């Protein structure tokens, strides 16, 4: 994921920042607790396409960025 693109993208639900998980190819929104898929390099920022993040996944994100 291009870092400049990542800086421009926000969660469509909360308008908060997104983190990119290279392993799962997902954009993660801590504030909405959602993971948006990235398919063939294209972010799918639709709430009905996102999956809910577990408490464990949210805790793993904590070191990446201070809480909102």
Backbone as ProteinMPNN parsed JSONL, in Angstrom:
{"seq_chain_A": "XXXXXXXXXXXXXXXXXXXXXXXXXXXXXXXXXXXXXXXXXXXXXXXXXXXXXXXXXXXXXXXXXXXX", "coords_chain_A": {"N_chain_A": [[0.862, -1.177, 0.0], [0.641, 2.129, -0.904], [2.234, 4.676, 0.877], [1.569, 7.392, 0.774], [-1.018, 7.331, -0.244], [-2.254, 5.973, 1.846], [-2.112, 7.911, 3.843], [-4.037, 9.681, 2.963], [-6.433, 8.292, 2.985], [-9.349, 7.616, 4.943], [-11.37, 6.198, 7.556], [-14.553, 5.31, 6.454], [-16.711, 5.292, 8.166], [-16.1, 6.522, 10.694], [-14.407, 8.562, 10.007], [-11.852, 8.526, 10.878], [-8.273, 7.748, 11.228], [-6.552, 5.164, 9.315], [-4.883, 2.017, 9.573], [-2.526, -0.019, 7.864], [-2.467, -3.469, 7.367], [-0.16, -5.562, 6.307], [0.075, -8.335, 6.213], [-2.559, -9.429, 6.289], [-3.687, -7.951, 4.318], [-5.418, -5.708, 4.758], [-7.159, -2.707, 5.652], [-7.196, -1.112, 8.682], [-9.422, 0.106, 11.092], [-9.316, 1.469, 14.12], [-11.042, 3.031, 15.614], [-13.606, 2.474, 14.59], [-13.551, -0.194, 14.837], [-13.206, -1.944, 12.687], [-12.174, -3.886, 9.826], [-11.134, -3.262, 6.685], [-11.116, -4.759, 3.498], [-8.373, -5.106, 1.15], [-8.228, -5.506, -2.136], [-6.473, -6.813, -4.783], [-4.811, -4.608, -4.656], [-6.604, -2.527, -4.369], [-8.374, -0.548, -2.153], [-11.261, -1.501, -0.408], [-13.569, 0.289, 0.748], [-16.107, -0.082, 2.094], [-18.675, -0.337, 4.411], [-20.266, -2.636, 4.633], [-18.629, -4.552, 3.536], [-16.582, -4.828, 5.266], [-14.955, -6.444, 8.053], [-15.532, -7.174, 11.511], [-13.277, -6.183, 14.023], [-11.577, -8.09, 16.481], [-11.248, -7.943, 20.113], [-8.658, -8.698, 20.779], [-7.245, -8.169, 18.407], [-7.501, -5.395, 18.291], [-6.012, -4.655, 20.548], [-3.453, -5.357, 19.676], [-2.992, -3.371, 17.84], [-2.602, -1.126, 19.365], [0.157, -0.282, 20.006], [0.908, 0.897, 17.597], [-0.193, 3.438, 17.149], [-1.197, 6.278, 19.065], [-4.117, 6.154, 21.227], [-7.333, 7.25, 20.03]], "CA_chain_A": [[0.0, 0.0, 0.0], [1.396, 3.367, -1.002], [2.101, 5.435, 2.125], [0.866, 8.666, 0.514], [-2.436, 6.995, -0.342], [-2.702, 5.636, 3.198], [-2.281, 9.168, 4.575], [-5.249, 10.347, 2.481], [-7.621, 7.486, 3.256], [-9.901, 7.614, 6.298], [-12.478, 5.272, 7.761], [-15.796, 5.928, 6.003], [-17.694, 5.339, 9.263], [-15.717, 7.48, 11.736], [-13.499, 9.559, 9.408], [-10.59, 8.411, 11.587], [-7.145, 7.188, 10.471], [-6.504, 3.731, 9.047], [-3.575, 1.357, 9.572], [-2.49, -1.089, 6.872], [-1.897, -4.747, 7.795], [0.367, -6.21, 5.098], [-0.153, -9.781, 6.287], [-3.952, -9.75, 5.95], [-4.112, -7.058, 3.229], [-6.603, -5.009, 5.234], [-7.039, -1.403, 6.288], [-7.794, -1.293, 10.004], [-9.927, 1.284, 11.787], [-9.492, 1.19, 15.549], [-12.206, 3.755, 16.14], [-14.828, 1.769, 14.177], [-13.315, -1.619, 15.105], [-13.468, -2.626, 11.426], [-11.064, -4.174, 8.918], [-11.586, -3.164, 5.3], [-10.223, -5.529, 2.635], [-7.683, -4.514, 0.004], [-8.235, -6.555, -3.159], [-5.665, -6.464, -5.962], [-4.284, -3.267, -4.437], [-7.677, -1.534, -4.299], [-9.079, -0.562, -0.868], [-12.716, -1.618, -0.479], [-13.981, 1.03, 1.946], [-17.545, -0.202, 2.276], [-18.944, -0.902, 5.732], [-20.814, -3.989, 4.513], [-17.539, -5.447, 3.116], [-15.606, -4.888, 6.365], [-15.193, -7.402, 9.136], [-15.344, -6.596, 12.84], [-12.022, -6.547, 14.69], [-11.71, -8.635, 17.837], [-10.536, -7.203, 21.163], [-7.243, -9.056, 20.666], [-6.688, -7.437, 17.269], [-7.436, -3.979, 18.689], [-4.877, -4.527, 21.473], [-2.221, -5.425, 18.883], [-2.845, -2.094, 17.151], [-2.305, -0.061, 20.335], [1.495, 0.298, 19.901], [1.112, 1.575, 16.328], [-0.66, 4.82, 17.161], [-1.874, 6.564, 20.333], [-5.579, 6.064, 21.15], [-8.044, 8.434, 19.527]], "C_chain_A": [[0.903, 1.233, 0.0], [1.166, 4.214, 0.25], [1.383, 6.763, 1.915], [-0.639, 8.425, 0.399], [-3.0, 6.702, 1.042], [-2.932, 6.896, 4.039], [-3.581, 9.874, 4.196], [-6.531, 9.602, 2.856], [-8.045, 7.591, 4.714], [-11.023, 6.588, 6.358], [-13.77, 5.954, 7.313], [-16.862, 6.053, 7.098], [-17.365, 6.46, 10.241], [-14.892, 8.655, 11.226], [-12.155, 9.594, 10.131], [-9.509, 7.775, 10.727], [-7.252, 5.67, 10.323], [-5.065, 3.247, 9.127], [-3.645, 0.223, 8.566], [-1.812, -2.314, 7.456], [-1.474, -5.499, 6.532], [0.034, -7.698, 5.057], [-1.561, -10.157, 5.82], [-4.484, -8.937, 4.772], [-5.442, -6.379, 3.581], [-6.222, -3.629, 5.765], [-7.844, -1.463, 7.577], [-8.19, 0.048, 10.623], [-10.155, 0.921, 13.243], [-10.763, 1.83, 16.072], [-13.526, 3.073, 15.78], [-14.751, 0.28, 14.471], [-13.64, -2.464, 13.867], [-12.186, -2.817, 10.636], [-11.618, -4.194, 7.503], [-10.614, -3.925, 4.398], [-9.557, -4.662, 1.565], [-7.557, -5.65, -1.003], [-7.51, -6.075, -4.406], [-5.174, -5.024, -5.879], [-5.325, -2.172, -4.315], [-8.391, -1.63, -2.952], [-10.596, -0.595, -1.094], [-13.272, -0.999, 0.807], [-15.504, 1.092, 2.065], [-17.809, -0.912, 3.596], [-19.454, -2.342, 5.642], [-19.782, -5.007, 4.012], [-16.52, -5.657, 4.242], [-15.976, -5.979, 7.352], [-14.899, -6.697, 10.457], [-14.038, -7.105, 13.441], [-12.307, -7.059, 16.097], [-10.958, -7.752, 18.83], [-9.033, -7.462, 21.071], [-6.567, -8.29, 19.524], [-6.54, -5.953, 17.582], [-6.245, -3.741, 19.61], [-3.553, -4.552, 20.726], [-1.946, -4.115, 18.153], [-2.38, -0.977, 18.083], [-0.899, 0.515, 20.188], [1.719, 1.103, 18.618], [0.802, 3.066, 16.391], [-1.335, 5.076, 18.5], [-3.393, 6.488, 20.166], [-6.206, 7.374, 20.697], [-8.86, 9.077, 20.626]], "O_chain_A": [[1.816, 1.348, 0.817], [0.021, 4.442, 0.639], [0.657, 7.212, 2.802], [-1.439, 9.223, 0.888], [-4.103, 7.137, 1.37], [-3.851, 6.935, 4.857], [-4.163, 10.585, 5.015], [-7.585, 10.215, 3.024], [-7.204, 7.648, 5.611], [-11.554, 6.168, 5.33], [-14.054, 7.069, 7.75], [-17.804, 6.833, 6.964], [-18.234, 7.261, 10.585], [-14.702, 9.638, 11.943], [-11.406, 10.564, 10.016], [-9.788, 7.313, 9.621], [-7.938, 4.994, 11.089], [-4.137, 3.981, 8.787], [-4.682, -0.425, 8.42], [-0.704, -2.218, 7.984], [-2.312, -6.006, 5.786], [-0.252, -8.251, 3.995], [-1.729, -11.098, 5.045], [-5.585, -9.188, 4.282], [-6.426, -6.451, 2.845], [-5.115, -3.417, 6.259], [-9.023, -1.818, 7.571], [-7.398, 0.989, 10.669], [-11.068, 0.162, 13.568], [-11.478, 1.237, 16.88], [-14.465, 3.089, 16.575], [-15.751, -0.432, 14.37], [-14.249, -3.53, 13.96], [-11.242, -2.036, 10.748], [-12.458, -5.026, 7.161], [-9.402, -3.751, 4.524], [-10.094, -3.639, 1.139], [-6.864, -6.636, -0.754], [-7.879, -5.067, -5.008], [-5.123, -4.311, -6.88], [-4.971, -1.002, -4.171], [-8.957, -2.675, -2.631], [-11.136, 0.19, -1.874], [-13.423, -1.679, 1.822], [-16.1, 2.168, 2.126], [-17.232, -1.965, 3.867], [-19.11, -3.174, 6.482], [-20.039, -6.21, 4.061], [-15.691, -6.564, 4.169], [-17.134, -6.379, 7.472], [-14.118, -5.746, 10.51], [-13.73, -8.295, 13.379], [-13.163, -6.531, 16.806], [-10.138, -6.92, 18.441], [-8.229, -6.549, 21.264], [-5.439, -7.819, 19.672], [-5.56, -5.326, 17.179], [-5.544, -2.738, 19.472], [-2.621, -3.842, 21.102], [-0.791, -3.787, 17.88], [-1.818, 0.016, 17.622], [-0.763, 1.738, 20.243], [2.641, 1.917, 18.565], [1.478, 3.867, 15.745], [-1.989, 4.178, 19.031], [-3.903, 6.732, 19.073], [-5.678, 8.457, 20.948], [-9.526, 10.085, 20.39]]}, "name": "protein", "num_of_chains": 1, "seq": "XXXXXXXXXXXXXXXXXXXXXXXXXXXXXXXXXXXXXXXXXXXXXXXXXXXXXXXXXXXXXXXXXXXX"}
